[in-house]
């Protein structure tokens, strides 16, 4: 949880990137990312030691299996490959947590199917919009943009709105 808090600014910054927003709202792009994730997962299953030699590719597209269910690939093989990974170990945990979060988010969005994206955001996030208004966030457009960027996660939307100072002072 501490790692997630530490990477929250990076996550929010990434979510403001128009390319990332475009990726998350494009069903074809989501399917392509999911296929890549499944391919990497199949590759890790077929050749478990390959994760150590692939470096950051494994951090970019981690398997969709939760870490508790699968043994960590970095410690599963011989200790020899640990020296090449040493230069990146200061950012690797954050990247790994971020990658896992993104993988779960992409999986959830692609599981929703095309019907979820055909519904207008105002309808899709109606209850969350009401909650934000009740909390004092009265700028409906900013609220909607925060919910779209966070895929309806009310807590992340509040963090985003607070970071952008959208709370009224009344």
Buried (B, 14 or more C-beta within 10 A) or exposed (E): EEEEEEBBEEBBEBBBEEEBBEBBBEBEBBEBBBEEBBEBBEBBEEEBEBBBEBBBEBBBBBBBEEEEEBEEBBEEBEEEBEEEEEEEEEBBEBBBBBBBBBBEBBBEBBEBEEEBBEEEBEEBBEEBBEBBEEBEBEBEEBBBBBBBBBBBBBEBBBBBBEBBEBBEEE
